[in-house]
Amino acid sequence: MLLFSPDMQLLERVEHLMVVVAQTLTGDISVRDALVQHTPEKYEVEREIGECSRTGAALLERLALPVIVIDGCVFQPYLTGKFRVKIN
């Protein structure tokens, strides 16, 4: 059994939904059947993608915050208000 990371599992689920869309386009399954069987999964995938997107945006915003170096100490006031680390 192969174990996938959560992001790989999400991509696999998106790919599965794309296969279902392709099957409806070729007439292998009806649109109604596809909607009945796969709408809950579609909503769950949409929710997870939104969550991943928000997490990524938050990380990018945090990377853009300033780091202040004074007398060999790094101040990151956005973390705790007084956080500092001594640099040798």
Distance bins in CASP14 RR format, pairs under 12 A and 6 or more apart:
PFRMAT RR
TARGET T0000
AUTHOR 0000-0000-0000
RMODE 2
METHOD distances of the structure
MODEL  1
2 8 0 0 0 0 1 0 0 0 0 0 0
2 9 0 0 0 0 0 1 0 0 0 0 0
2 12 0 0 0 0 0 1 0 0 0 0 0
3 9 0 0 0 0 1 0 0 0 0 0 0
4 10 0 0 0 0 1 0 0 0 0 0 0
4 11 0 0 0 0 1 0 0 0 0 0 0
4 12 1 0 0 1 0 0 0 0 0 0 0
4 13 0 0 0 0 0 1 0 0 0 0 0
4 15 0 0 0 0 0 1 0 0 0 0 0
5 11 0 0 0 0 1 0 0 0 0 0 0
5 12 0 0 0 0 0 1 0 0 0 0 0
5 52 0 0 0 0 0 1 0 0 0 0 0
6 12 0 0 0 0 0 1 0 0 0 0 0
6 13 0 0 0 0 0 1 0 0 0 0 0
6 48 0 0 0 0 1 0 0 0 0 0 0
6 49 0 0 0 0 0 1 0 0 0 0 0
6 51 0 0 0 0 0 1 0 0 0 0 0
6 52 0 0 0 0 1 0 0 0 0 0 0
6 55 0 0 0 0 0 1 0 0 0 0 0
7 13 0 0 0 0 0 1 0 0 0 0 0
7 14 0 0 0 0 0 1 0 0 0 0 0
7 48 0 0 0 0 1 0 0 0 0 0 0
7 49 0 0 0 0 0 1 0 0 0 0 0
7 51 0 0 0 0 0 1 0 0 0 0 0
7 52 1 0 0 1 0 0 0 0 0 0 0
7 55 0 0 0 0 0 1 0 0 0 0 0
7 56 0 0 0 0 0 1 0 0 0 0 0
8 14 0 0 0 0 0 1 0 0 0 0 0
8 15 0 0 0 0 0 1 0 0 0 0 0
9 15 0 0 0 0 0 1 0 0 0 0 0
9 16 0 0 0 0 0 1 0 0 0 0 0
9 44 0 0 0 0 0 1 0 0 0 0 0
9 45 0 0 0 0 0 1 0 0 0 0 0
9 48 0 0 0 0 1 0 0 0 0 0 0
9 52 0 0 0 0 0 1 0 0 0 0 0
10 16 0 0 0 0 0 1 0 0 0 0 0
10 17 0 0 0 0 0 1 0 0 0 0 0
10 41 0 0 0 0 0 1 0 0 0 0 0
10 44 0 0 0 0 1 0 0 0 0 0 0
10 45 1 0 0 1 0 0 0 0 0 0 0
10 46 0 0 0 0 0 1 0 0 0 0 0
10 47 0 0 0 0 0 1 0 0 0 0 0
10 48 1 0 1 0 0 0 0 0 0 0 0
10 49 1 0 0 1 0 0 0 0 0 0 0
10 50 0 0 0 0 0 1 0 0 0 0 0
10 51 0 0 0 0 1 0 0 0 0 0 0
10 52 1 0 0 1 0 0 0 0 0 0 0
10 53 0 0 0 0 0 1 0 0 0 0 0
11 17 0 0 0 0 0 1 0 0 0 0 0
11 18 0 0 0 0 0 1 0 0 0 0 0
11 45 0 0 0 0 1 0 0 0 0 0 0
11 48 0 0 0 0 0 1 0 0 0 0 0
11 49 0 0 0 0 0 1 0 0 0 0 0
11 52 0 0 0 0 0 1 0 0 0 0 0
12 18 0 0 0 0 0 1 0 0 0 0 0
12 19 0 0 0 0 0 1 0 0 0 0 0
12 41 0 0 0 0 0 1 0 0 0 0 0
12 45 0 0 0 0 0 1 0 0 0 0 0
12 48 0 0 0 0 0 1 0 0 0 0 0
13 19 0 0 0 0 0 1 0 0 0 0 0
13 20 0 0 0 0 0 1 0 0 0 0 0
13 38 0 0 0 0 0 1 0 0 0 0 0
13 40 0 0 0 0 0 1 0 0 0 0 0
13 41 1 0 0 1 0 0 0 0 0 0 0
13 42 0 0 0 0 1 0 0 0 0 0 0
13 43 0 0 0 0 0 1 0 0 0 0 0
13 44 0 0 0 0 1 0 0 0 0 0 0
13 45 1 0 1 0 0 0 0 0 0 0 0
13 46 0 0 0 0 0 1 0 0 0 0 0
13 47 0 0 0 0 0 1 0 0 0 0 0
13 48 0 0 0 0 1 0 0 0 0 0 0
13 49 0 0 0 0 1 0 0 0 0 0 0
14 20 0 0 0 0 0 1 0 0 0 0 0
14 21 0 0 0 0 0 1 0 0 0 0 0
14 38 0 0 0 0 0 1 0 0 0 0 0
14 41 0 0 0 0 0 1 0 0 0 0 0
14 42 0 0 0 0 1 0 0 0 0 0 0
14 44 0 0 0 0 0 1 0 0 0 0 0
14 45 1 0 0 1 0 0 0 0 0 0 0
14 46 0 0 0 0 1 0 0 0 0 0 0
14 48 0 0 0 0 1 0 0 0 0 0 0
14 49 1 0 0 1 0 0 0 0 0 0 0
14 52 0 0 0 0 0 1 0 0 0 0 0
15 21 0 0 0 0 0 1 0 0 0 0 0
15 22 0 0 0 0 0 1 0 0 0 0 0
15 45 0 0 0 0 0 1 0 0 0 0 0
16 22 0 0 0 0 0 1 0 0 0 0 0
16 23 0 0 0 0 0 1 0 0 0 0 0
16 34 0 0 0 0 0 1 0 0 0 0 0
16 37 0 0 0 0 0 1 0 0 0 0 0
16 38 0 0 0 0 1 0 0 0 0 0 0
16 41 1 0 0 1 0 0 0 0 0 0 0
16 42 0 0 0 0 0 1 0 0 0 0 0
16 44 0 0 0 0 0 1 0 0 0 0 0
16 45 0 0 0 0 1 0 0 0 0 0 0
17 23 0 0 0 0 0 1 0 0 0 0 0
17 24 0 0 0 0 0 1 0 0 0 0 0
17 34 0 0 0 0 1 0 0 0 0 0 0
17 35 0 0 0 0 0 1 0 0 0 0 0
17 37 0 0 0 0 0 1 0 0 0 0 0
17 38 1 0 0 1 0 0 0 0 0 0 0
17 39 0 0 0 0 0 1 0 0 0 0 0
17 40 0 0 0 0 0 1 0 0 0 0 0
17 41 1 0 0 1 0 0 0 0 0 0 0
17 42 1 0 0 1 0 0 0 0 0 0 0
17 43 0 0 0 0 0 1 0 0 0 0 0
17 44 0 0 0 0 0 1 0 0 0 0 0
17 45 1 0 0 1 0 0 0 0 0 0 0
17 46 0 0 0 0 1 0 0 0 0 0 0
17 49 0 0 0 0 0 1 0 0 0 0 0
18 24 0 0 0 0 0 1 0 0 0 0 0
18 25 0 0 0 0 0 1 0 0 0 0 0
18 34 0 0 0 0 0 1 0 0 0 0 0
18 38 0 0 0 0 0 1 0 0 0 0 0
18 42 0 0 0 0 0 1 0 0 0 0 0
18 45 0 0 0 0 0 1 0 0 0 0 0
19 25 0 0 0 0 0 1 0 0 0 0 0
19 26 0 0 0 0 0 1 0 0 0 0 0
19 28 0 0 0 0 1 0 0 0 0 0 0
19 29 0 0 0 0 0 1 0 0 0 0 0
19 34 0 0 0 0 0 1 0 0 0 0 0
19 38 0 0 0 0 0 1 0 0 0 0 0
20 26 0 0 0 0 0 1 0 0 0 0 0
20 27 0 0 0 0 0 1 0 0 0 0 0
20 28 0 0 0 0 1 0 0 0 0 0 0
20 29 1 0 0 1 0 0 0 0 0 0 0
20 30 0 0 0 0 0 1 0 0 0 0 0
20 31 0 0 0 0 0 1 0 0 0 0 0
20 33 0 0 0 0 1 0 0 0 0 0 0
20 34 1 0 1 0 0 0 0 0 0 0 0
20 35 0 0 0 0 1 0 0 0 0 0 0
20 36 0 0 0 0 0 1 0 0 0 0 0
20 37 1 0 0 1 0 0 0 0 0 0 0
20 38 1 0 1 0 0 0 0 0 0 0 0
20 39 0 0 0 0 0 1 0 0 0 0 0
20 41 0 0 0 0 1 0 0 0 0 0 0
20 42 0 0 0 0 1 0 0 0 0 0 0
20 45 0 0 0 0 0 1 0 0 0 0 0
21 27 0 0 0 0 0 1 0 0 0 0 0
21 28 0 0 0 0 0 1 0 0 0 0 0
21 29 0 0 0 0 0 1 0 0 0 0 0
21 31 0 0 0 0 1 0 0 0 0 0 0
21 34 1 0 0 1 0 0 0 0 0 0 0
21 35 0 0 0 0 0 1 0 0 0 0 0
21 38 0 0 0 0 1 0 0 0 0 0 0
21 42 0 0 0 0 1 0 0 0 0 0 0
22 28 0 0 0 0 1 0 0 0 0 0 0
22 29 0 0 0 0 0 1 0 0 0 0 0
22 34 0 0 0 0 0 1 0 0 0 0 0
23 29 1 0 1 0 0 0 0 0 0 0 0
23 30 0 0 0 0 1 0 0 0 0 0 0
23 31 0 0 0 0 0 1 0 0 0 0 0
23 33 0 0 0 0 1 0 0 0 0 0 0
23 34 1 0 0 1 0 0 0 0 0 0 0
23 37 0 0 0 0 0 1 0 0 0 0 0
23 38 0 0 0 0 0 1 0 0 0 0 0
24 30 1 0 0 1 0 0 0 0 0 0 0
24 31 1 0 1 0 0 0 0 0 0 0 0
24 32 0 0 0 0 1 0 0 0 0 0 0
24 33 0 0 0 0 1 0 0 0 0 0 0
24 34 1 0 1 0 0 0 0 0 0 0 0
24 35 0 0 0 0 1 0 0 0 0 0 0
24 36 0 0 0 0 0 1 0 0 0 0 0
24 37 0 0 0 0 0 1 0 0 0 0 0
24 38 0 0 0 0 1 0 0 0 0 0 0
25 31 0 0 0 0 1 0 0 0 0 0 0
25 34 0 0 0 0 0 1 0 0 0 0 0
26 34 0 0 0 0 0 1 0 0 0 0 0
27 33 0 0 0 0 0 1 0 0 0 0 0
27 34 0 0 0 0 1 0 0 0 0 0 0
28 34 0 0 0 0 1 0 0 0 0 0 0
29 35 0 0 0 0 0 1 0 0 0 0 0
29 36 0 0 0 0 0 1 0 0 0 0 0
29 37 0 0 0 0 1 0 0 0 0 0 0
29 38 0 0 0 0 1 0 0 0 0 0 0
30 36 0 0 0 0 1 0 0 0 0 0 0
30 37 0 0 0 0 0 1 0 0 0 0 0
31 37 0 0 0 0 0 1 0 0 0 0 0
31 38 0 0 0 0 0 1 0 0 0 0 0
31 39 0 0 0 0 0 1 0 0 0 0 0
32 38 0 0 0 0 0 1 0 0 0 0 0
32 39 0 0 0 0 0 1 0 0 0 0 0
33 39 0 0 0 0 0 1 0 0 0 0 0
34 41 0 0 0 0 0 1 0 0 0 0 0
34 42 0 0 0 0 1 0 0 0 0 0 0
35 41 0 0 0 0 0 1 0 0 0 0 0
35 42 0 0 0 0 1 0 0 0 0 0 0
35 43 0 0 0 0 0 1 0 0 0 0 0
36 42 0 0 0 0 0 1 0 0 0 0 0
38 44 0 0 0 0 0 1 0 0 0 0 0
38 45 0 0 0 0 1 0 0 0 0 0 0
38 46 0 0 0 0 0 1 0 0 0 0 0
39 45 0 0 0 0 0 1 0 0 0 0 0
39 46 0 0 0 0 0 1 0 0 0 0 0
40 46 0 0 0 0 0 1 0 0 0 0 0
40 47 0 0 0 0 0 1 0 0 0 0 0
41 47 0 0 0 0 0 1 0 0 0 0 0
41 48 0 0 0 0 0 1 0 0 0 0 0
42 48 0 0 0 0 0 1 0 0 0 0 0
42 49 0 0 0 0 0 1 0 0 0 0 0
43 49 0 0 0 0 0 1 0 0 0 0 0
43 50 0 0 0 0 0 1 0 0 0 0 0
44 50 0 0 0 0 0 1 0 0 0 0 0
44 51 0 0 0 0 0 1 0 0 0 0 0
45 51 0 0 0 0 0 1 0 0 0 0 0
45 52 0 0 0 0 0 1 0 0 0 0 0
46 52 0 0 0 0 0 1 0 0 0 0 0
46 53 0 0 0 0 0 1 0 0 0 0 0
47 53 0 0 0 0 0 1 0 0 0 0 0
47 54 0 0 0 0 0 1 0 0 0 0 0
48 54 0 0 0 0 0 1 0 0 0 0 0
48 55 0 0 0 0 0 1 0 0 0 0 0
49 55 0 0 0 0 0 1 0 0 0 0 0
49 56 0 0 0 0 0 1 0 0 0 0 0
50 56 0 0 0 0 1 0 0 0 0 0 0
50 57 0 0 0 0 1 0 0 0 0 0 0
50 58 0 0 0 0 0 1 0 0 0 0 0
51 57 0 0 0 0 0 1 0 0 0 0 0
51 58 0 0 0 0 0 1 0 0 0 0 0
52 58 0 0 0 0 0 1 0 0 0 0 0
52 59 0 0 0 0 0 1 0 0 0 0 0
53 59 0 0 0 0 0 1 0 0 0 0 0
53 60 0 0 0 0 0 1 0 0 0 0 0
54 60 0 0 0 0 0 1 0 0 0 0 0
54 61 0 0 0 0 0 1 0 0 0 0 0
55 61 0 0 0 0 0 1 0 0 0 0 0
55 62 0 0 0 0 0 1 0 0 0 0 0
56 62 0 0 0 0 1 0 0 0 0 0 0
56 63 0 0 0 0 1 0 0 0 0 0 0
57 63 0 0 0 0 0 1 0 0 0 0 0
57 64 0 0 0 0 0 1 0 0 0 0 0
58 64 0 0 0 0 0 1 0 0 0 0 0
58 65 0 0 0 0 0 1 0 0 0 0 0
59 65 0 0 0 0 0 1 0 0 0 0 0
61 78 0 0 0 0 1 0 0 0 0 0 0
62 76 0 0 0 0 1 0 0 0 0 0 0
62 78 1 0 0 1 0 0 0 0 0 0 0
62 79 0 0 0 0 1 0 0 0 0 0 0
63 76 0 0 0 0 0 1 0 0 0 0 0
63 78 0 0 0 0 0 1 0 0 0 0 0
64 78 0 0 0 0 0 1 0 0 0 0 0
65 75 0 0 0 0 0 1 0 0 0 0 0
65 76 1 0 0 1 0 0 0 0 0 0 0
65 77 0 0 0 0 1 0 0 0 0 0 0
65 78 1 0 1 0 0 0 0 0 0 0 0
65 79 0 0 0 0 1 0 0 0 0 0 0
65 81 0 0 0 0 0 1 0 0 0 0 0
65 83 0 0 0 0 0 1 0 0 0 0 0
66 74 0 0 0 0 0 1 0 0 0 0 0
66 75 0 0 0 0 1 0 0 0 0 0 0
66 76 0 0 0 0 1 0 0 0 0 0 0
66 77 0 0 0 0 1 0 0 0 0 0 0
66 78 1 0 0 1 0 0 0 0 0 0 0
66 79 0 0 0 0 0 1 0 0 0 0 0
67 73 0 0 0 0 0 1 0 0 0 0 0
67 74 1 0 1 0 0 0 0 0 0 0 0
67 75 1 0 0 1 0 0 0 0 0 0 0
67 76 1 0 1 0 0 0 0 0 0 0 0
67 77 0 0 0 0 1 0 0 0 0 0 0
67 78 0 0 0 0 1 0 0 0 0 0 0
67 79 0 0 0 0 0 1 0 0 0 0 0
67 83 0 0 0 0 0 1 0 0 0 0 0
67 84 0 0 0 0 0 1 0 0 0 0 0
67 85 0 0 0 0 1 0 0 0 0 0 0
67 87 0 0 0 0 0 1 0 0 0 0 0
68 74 1 0 0 1 0 0 0 0 0 0 0
68 75 1 0 1 0 0 0 0 0 0 0 0
68 76 1 0 0 1 0 0 0 0 0 0 0
68 77 1 0 0 1 0 0 0 0 0 0 0
68 78 0 0 0 0 0 1 0 0 0 0 0
68 79 0 0 0 0 0 1 0 0 0 0 0
68 81 0 0 0 0 0 1 0 0 0 0 0
68 82 0 0 0 0 0 1 0 0 0 0 0
68 83 0 0 0 0 0 1 0 0 0 0 0
68 84 0 0 0 0 1 0 0 0 0 0 0
68 85 0 0 0 0 0 1 0 0 0 0 0
68 87 0 0 0 0 0 1 0 0 0 0 0
69 75 1 0 0 1 0 0 0 0 0 0 0
69 76 0 0 0 0 0 1 0 0 0 0 0
69 84 0 0 0 0 1 0 0 0 0 0 0
69 85 0 0 0 0 1 0 0 0 0 0 0
69 86 0 0 0 0 0 1 0 0 0 0 0
69 87 1 0 0 1 0 0 0 0 0 0 0
70 76 0 0 0 0 0 1 0 0 0 0 0
70 77 0 0 0 0 0 1 0 0 0 0 0
70 84 0 0 0 0 1 0 0 0 0 0 0
70 85 0 0 0 0 0 1 0 0 0 0 0
70 86 0 0 0 0 0 1 0 0 0 0 0
70 87 0 0 0 0 0 1 0 0 0 0 0
71 84 0 0 0 0 0 1 0 0 0 0 0
71 86 0 0 0 0 1 0 0 0 0 0 0
71 87 0 0 0 0 1 0 0 0 0 0 0
72 84 0 0 0 0 1 0 0 0 0 0 0
72 85 0 0 0 0 1 0 0 0 0 0 0
72 86 1 0 0 1 0 0 0 0 0 0 0
72 87 1 0 1 0 0 0 0 0 0 0 0
72 88 0 0 0 0 1 0 0 0 0 0 0
73 82 0 0 0 0 0 1 0 0 0 0 0
73 83 0 0 0 0 0 1 0 0 0 0 0
73 84 1 0 1 0 0 0 0 0 0 0 0
73 85 1 0 0 1 0 0 0 0 0 0 0
73 86 1 0 1 0 0 0 0 0 0 0 0
73 87 1 0 0 1 0 0 0 0 0 0 0
73 88 0 0 0 0 0 1 0 0 0 0 0
74 83 0 0 0 0 1 0 0 0 0 0 0
74 84 1 0 0 1 0 0 0 0 0 0 0
74 85 1 0 1 0 0 0 0 0 0 0 0
74 86 0 0 0 0 1 0 0 0 0 0 0
74 87 1 0 0 1 0 0 0 0 0 0 0
74 88 0 0 0 0 0 1 0 0 0 0 0
75 81 0 0 0 0 1 0 0 0 0 0 0
75 82 0 0 0 0 1 0 0 0 0 0 0
75 83 1 0 0 1 0 0 0 0 0 0 0
75 84 1 0 1 0 0 0 0 0 0 0 0
75 85 0 0 0 0 1 0 0 0 0 0 0
75 86 0 0 0 0 0 1 0 0 0 0 0
75 87 0 0 0 0 0 1 0 0 0 0 0
76 82 0 0 0 0 1 0 0 0 0 0 0
76 83 1 0 1 0 0 0 0 0 0 0 0
76 84 1 0 0 1 0 0 0 0 0 0 0
76 85 0 0 0 0 1 0 0 0 0 0 0
77 83 1 0 0 1 0 0 0 0 0 0 0
77 84 0 0 0 0 1 0 0 0 0 0 0
79 85 0 0 0 0 0 1 0 0 0 0 0
END
